[in-house]
């Protein structure tokens, strides 16, 4: 909610974003380059993304058909995970 051009909205138990007044279906949300949008609705629910796993967030307003696909008319919200893992586990006789 503190990023420029970005507005977070919560409805029906989900959190979606819009950029520059565009509908949530027109904003491409990616995590490390992987799109998070639901294929049925076109919306990305950010309520399921843990904030502790994020290393950086960048908002790119405007249509970026080459970088984010043709559905990114409102802009792109690029989430990137941190450099360190959030969970590490070892298993074995010596681990």
Secondary structure, 3 states (H helix, E strand, C coil): CCCCCEEEEEECCEEEEEECCCCHHHEEEEECCEECCCCCCCCCCHHHCCHHHEEEEEEEECCCHHHHCCCCCCEEEEEEECCCCCCCCCCCCCC
